[in-house]
């Protein structure tokens, strides 16, 4: 799960829990105070109703009292009103309700004070003493609608709107906080990918310069690391290129001296001079490859590109490799070659493919065949070169295209390799926007090169170097 989603969900859960705790606390700690306030209000109402009823009865008699109590019953919060004389006679109200008020009336008579009973969601009952004008003592009893705790949200449409507003605010705030915390990591990851892909100029601190937190510090540390790596690699490339250039001159002079020595040396020294010449040629070839690799890595040279017939190039390279391999008890076969046209530099592509094929010939087992194929797939030219050399350890496949990298005994000096062929192939393919990879298959290694094909306006035709 993405870090942004994790942060957002955790914030949302935290807000939801805080909201739930707030509602729970409100319900728990405000219910009792709300009932207490309602009871005080009910006592005040009972005192007011009793005084008013006594005055009305004194001035207008029992009939006026009944009229007042009838109007009182019409109050939206009052359900029933009873007036009971001391002998139990109902002066006003429905006699069937007397049993409901029996307890509250009894308590009010004993205490001589107003009694209010509230039982959760049941109607509230109240009773208080009422003295009539002729000296009669009676009890005024009232049944109210059940008192309820004020609701934040679910009591009206305004409450629902309030709830929706809170939820939307929580979501927006959580999204903003999640984005604020996670977006620097996205920028850092993007810069890291660019650096890993070879873009040594990738930097990230300037993109988070407004922040003053640990992410900004991390971005600065990354930039310092990237700058250090870029400096080291640039220095290494410059040093390699300069050393290679400097070695060219003494090598040239050594070759001239070697030719003079051959003319003057006795026959018994010929083998030693030939050995020196072979090593000199190998050294000269290595320097040439180093310079080529340096130009490819620096990107300082603008290689000219043209429309190339890749199928013809592959057949030529395979034919040359077959000629050389036949003398070593090996063979090279171009099995399936599709007609593919690419836009690129002929020398670079030829060098890349030739290095891959010759590398396969060098390490394939005796009396085995190196298979070369070229297929057109969805706008790409896919070249595969497969040998039977036993493959390489799985964890070292990605290192095959590093300069001077050798895998155990298979890359020892006795094979004649310099460790630069696949590195040059990798850089040359990258210059053309393609990719190169290697994988173990059966008892050997398969190197795959993928290049973008140039528009041809025709459907590729499968060939095998001749009629099938």
N, C-alpha and C positions, 0 to 999 in steps of 0.2 A: 504494500500500500504506500502511496506517495506521502512524503512528509507533510505536504500542504494539507492533504485530506486528514491525516492523523491529528495535526494541530487543530484544524477546524472542528473535528469531531470532539476532541477533548475540551476545547473551549465551550462548545455547544452543550456537552454533558455537564460541565461545571456550571454554566448559566442555568440549565434546567434544574440541577440539584439545588442551586441557590434559590431559584424561584419556588421550588417545592417546599424547601425549608421555611421560606418566608410565609407561604400560605399556611403551612402547618402551624407555625408559631403564632400567626395571626388568629387562626381558628382556636388554638389551644388557650392562648393567654388573653384573648379579648372577649371570649364567649361569656365568662363569668362576670367581668365588669359590665358587659352590655346588659346582662340580665339584672344586675344590681341597679344600673341606671334606670332600667324599665320599671323595676319595683318601686323605686323612689318616685318616679313619675306617676305610677298608678296610685300610690298612697296620696300624693298631692291631688290627683283627680278625684279620688274617693272623698277627701275632705271637702273639696269644692262642691262636688255633687250633693253631699250630705247637707252642707250649709244652704245651698240653693234650694234643695227640696224642702227643708224645714221652713224657709222663708215663704216659698210658694204655697205650701200647705197652710201656713198660718194666715196668709192673706186671702187665699181662694178656696180653701177646704180640700177635701180628698179628691174632688173632681179635677181641680187645677193640678194637684200632685200627679194624678194619673196622666194628664195631658203632657206634663213635663217629662215624666218617665217614658212615655211613648216616643217623644221626640229624642230622648236620650238613647233609646233603643235603635234609632235610625242612624246613629253614629257608625261610620264604616268599620271601626275597630271593635265595637261592642256587639256581642251576639244576643245576650239575654240580660234582663234586669228583673229582680224580684225585691218585693218589700214584705217582710214577714213580721207579724206581731209576736209578742212574747208567748202567747198561747198557741203559736204555730199557724194561726190563720194567715192566709195569703191575701195581703191587701192589694198587691199588684203583681202581675206576672202569671206565668203558666205553672199551675200547681204540680205538673208532672216533673218539673225540674228541681223540686224541693230537695229530693234525695241527693242531687249532685252537689248542692251547697251545704249539706249537713255538717261536714267536718269544718269547713272554713267559718261557718256561722258559729259553731260551737266554740272554736278557738277565740273568735272575736268577742264573744260574750264573756268568756272566762277571763281574758286579759283586759277587756275594756278598751282595746286598741284595734286599729285597722289591721286585718290580716290579709296577706297576699300569698297565694300559692302558685308557683310556676313549675311545671313538670315537663321539661324538654319541649317536644312538639305538640303536647296537649294544650287545650285552651287554658288560659290563666283565670283563676278565680279570686275574687276579693269580697270581703264583707266588713261592715263597720256599723256602729250603733247610730240610730236615727231617732231623735226625740220629736214627737209631733206636738202641735200647739195645745192640744187638750191634755197633755201629760202622758199620753201613751208612749210606750217605748217599743221601738221596732228595729229591725235589722235591714240595711240596704245591701243587697248582694248583686254583683255584676260578673258576667262571664265575657272575657275578652278573646279576640282572635289570638292564636299562639304567637308570642313574640319571636322574632327571627334575628339572627346575626347578620349585619350588613355584609353583602357580597361584593367582592371586588369586580367580578367579571360576568357572572351568569344570571344577573338579575334583570338585564335589559340589553337592548341593541348597543347602547353606549358601552356596556361592560364588555360585550364581544369585540367591539372596535378597540377598546383598550387592550384586550388580550392580544388581538392581531397585531396591534402596534408594538407591543412589547416583544412579541416573537420576531417580527421583522427587524426590529432594532437589534435584538440579540444576534440574529443571523448575519446582518450587515457588519456589526462590530466584530463578530468572530471571523468572518471572511477577511475583513481588513487586517486584523491582527495576524491571522494565518499567513496572508500574503506578505505582510511586512517582515515576518520572521523567516519565511522560506525563500523569498525571491533572491536574496544574496547567494544562497546555496546553489540556485539554478545558474546564476552568472558564473560562480566559481566552477561549477561542473562543466559549463560550456567552455570556459577558458582552459580547464584541465584537459578536455578532449582535444582541443586545438593543439595544445602543447604536445600531447601524446601522439597526435597525427603529424607532427613535424613543424608546426607553426610556432617557432621559438619566440616570435614577437608578441605572443598572446599575453595580455595583461588584464587585470580585473579591478585593481584598486580605484582607478578613475571612474569606474561605473558604480561604485558604492561610496564615493567620497563624502557624501552628505551624512553618512552614518558615523556615529561616535561610540561604537560598541565593539564587542569581540569579533563580530563579522568583519568590520573594517580592519581590525588588527590581523585577522586571518588573511584577508585580501592583500594587505601589505606584505605579509610573510610570503604569500604565494608569489607575488611580483618579484620580491627579492630572490626567491629560489629560481624563478624562471629566468631572471636576468643573469644570475650566476651560471645556470646551465647554458644559456645562449652564449655567454662570454667564453665558457670553457670549450664548447663545441666549435665556435668560430675560431678560437685560438688553435684548437686541434686541426681544423681544416686548413687554416693558413700555414701552420707548421708542416703538415703533411705535404701541401702543395709546394711550399718553398723548398723543403728537403728534396722532393722529387725533382724539381727544376735544377737544384744544385747538383744532384747526382748525375744528371744527363751529361754534363760536360766531362767529368772524369771518366764516365763510361765510354764516351765517344773517343777520348784520348786513349783509354785502355784498349779499345777495339783496334785502333790504328797501330798501337804498339804490338798487339797480338798478331796482326797481319805481318808486321815486320819480323816478329819473332819466328813465325812459321817459315818464312823464307830463309832465315839464317840457322834455324835449329836443326840438329841432326835427326834422322828418321826415328830413332828410338824415343824421342820426346814428343812425337806427333800426337800420341794418345793423350798425353797430359795437356797439350795445347788445345786439343779438341774438347777436352773436359772443361777447360777454362772458358772456351768459347761458348759452350752450351750453358754454363752457369751465367755468363755475361748476357747471353740472349734472354735467359729466364728473368734476370734482374731487369733488363731493359723492358721486357714485356710487363713485368710487375709495375714498374714506374709508369709506363704508359696507361695501365689500367687505373692506377691510383689517380693520375691526372684526369682521366675520363670521369671517374667517380667523383672527384672534387668538383669538376665543372657541373655535373648533374646535381650534386647536393647544394651547391651555392646558388644555382639558378641564375648565374651571371651571364650565361650564354643563351642567346635566343636561337634555338635550333629551327632551321627552315623545315617546313612541312609541305607535303604534296600528297596527291591521291596515289595510293599504292595497292598493288595486287598482292594481298597477303598470302593467298593460296600458292601463287608461283614462288614467292619468297620461301615459304615453308618447304615446298618440294625441293628447291635448290639446296637449302640447308640440310635437309634429310639425305639428299643424294651425296653431298660432300661428306657428311658424317658416316654414311654407309661405306663409302670408299675407305675411310680411315679405320672404321671399326672392323672391316673384313680382315684386315691384317692382324687383328688382335683376337681373332676367333669369336667376334661378336657381330651383331647386325642391327640395322636401323630400318624400320618399315613405316612408311606413311600410309596408314590403313584407310582412313576416311578423311578426305579433304574437300570441304565445301568452298565454292567460289566466294571469297570475301574481299571487299574493298575497304581500306581504312585510310584515314587522313593522318599522316605522321611523317616522321623523319626516317628515311630508309636506313641510314647507317645505324641509328640508335636501335630501331626495331630488329634489324638483322643481327646486331651485336647481342641484344637481349635474348632472342630466340636461339641463336647459335650457342650462347653460353649455357643455356638450359639443356639443349640437346647434347652438347659435348660433355657437360657435367654428368648427364645420365649415362652416356657411353663409358665415361671414365669409371663409374662405380657399379655398373651392372655386372652381374656374374658372367664368367666365361661361358661361351656357347649359349648365351641368351640373347633375346631381341629387345631393343628399345622401340616402343610403339609411339608413333606421333600421329595425332588426329587434330583436325580443324573443323569446327562445326559452327554454323550460323544459327544463333538462338535469340529470337526476340530483339533484333537490332544490335546484337553483340557477336563478336567473333571469339569463340572459346577454343583456345589451343591447349591440348593436353599432351604431356610427355611423360611416359611411364617406363620405369626401369625395373630390373629384378636384382637390386643390390641389397635386399634385406631390410630396407627402410632405415629410419632413425628413431631414437627414443621419442615418445609422444610429447614429452614436455620440452623438447628442443626443436620442434618444428618451426616455431616462430623465429628462432634465432638463426635459421639457415640463411636468411637474407642480410645478416649483419656482416660488415667487412671483416675479413680475416678470421671468421668463425669456423671452427673445426669440430666435428662430432667424432670423438673417440678415434679408433683406428681407421675408420673409413675416410677420415680427412687428414691423414698423416702426410708428411712431406713426400713419401715415396710414391704417392699417386700422381704427383706432378701438379697438383692444384695449388693455387695461391690464395684461395679463400675470398676472391674478389668477384668471380664470375656471376654468382647469384645476386650479390649486392648491386653490381652494375645493372643486371637485368631488372631488379626491383626498382631502381631509380629511373631507368629508361621507361619502364612501363608506367610509372607514376607520372612522368613528364607528359605522357599521352592520355592521362586521365583514366588509366586502366588499373587493374589489380592483379596481383600474383600471389599464389598460395601453394602450399604443399601439404600432402596428407599421405599416410601409409595405406597401401592397398595390397592385400595378399602378402606376397613376399618381396615387395618393392616400394618405391616411392613414386608418387604421381604429382607433378608440378602443373598447375593450371594457370594460364594467362587469359584474362578477359579484357577485350578492347572494344570500344564503340566502333561500329561499322559505319562507313560513309554511305549516303543514299546512292543506290544503284539503279533504281527504277525497274529492276528485274528480279524475279524469284531466284534465289540461290540454287545452283545445280550441283548435285553431289557427284563427285568424281573420285577416282582412286589412282590418279596419275595416268589414266587411260580408260578404255571401255570396260564396263563391268558386265 
